Amino acid sequence: MLTFLPVVLFVQFIRVVNFFYLVNGVLQAFPSISTNLPVATVLPLVTVVMIEVVKEAIAEVSKHKGDRK
């Protein structure tokens, strides 16, 4: 269970789109190069990643229950 979150986050940020939004969100944190609020960039990324993490967690729990039987 300790390795679930790091592995899922690693898989999420291998995807080019998620990595792009992560880099873009980090760059938006610097006021000198920011074009909008960092929250406007990070919020969609966090939403998508959290949905994927919950989906993976549900799949893992169902696999775990299936393995017990």
N, C-alpha and C positions, 0 to 999 in steps of 0.2 A: 504494500500500500504506500510505502514511503517513496517508491520510484514512480508511482502513477503520474503525479503532477509534472515532474520534470520531463518525463518521456512524452507526455501529451503536449506540453508546451514546445518541446523541441520539434515534434512532428508538425505542429501548427506553424512554427516560424521557418520551417524548411520551405513552406509554400511561398512563392515569390510575392504574391499579393500581400500576405500578412507581414512578410519581412519588409516590404516597401512601406506599408503603413507604420510599422514600428520605427524604421529609420526616419520617416517623415515626422512622426510624433516627437522623436528625440530632437530633431532639428528645429521643430516649432517651439521647443522649450527655450531656445535662445532668443531673447527679444530683438537682438540686432539683425537677425535674418528671418524672423517670424512674419508671416503675412496675415495670420489670423490667430485666434485663441488656440492654445495647445489642446484644450478639451475638445474642440471641434474636430481635431484630427485623431485623438486617442480614443474618444468615445465609440466610434464605429468599430475600431479594432478590438477594443475590450468586449464589446457586445458580441461580435462574431466569434472571438476566441472563447468566451465564456459559454456560448451556445454549443460550440464544438466540444468543450471539456465536459459539459453536462451530458451531451449525447454519448461521448466515450465512456463516461462513468456508468451510465445506464447499461450500455453494452457490456462493460466489464462485470457489473453486478449480475446481469443475467447469465453471463458465461460462468461465473463463479457458482451461481445456484445450480446451473446445469451440470457442472463438474461434481458437485456434491452428491448428486443422485446416481 
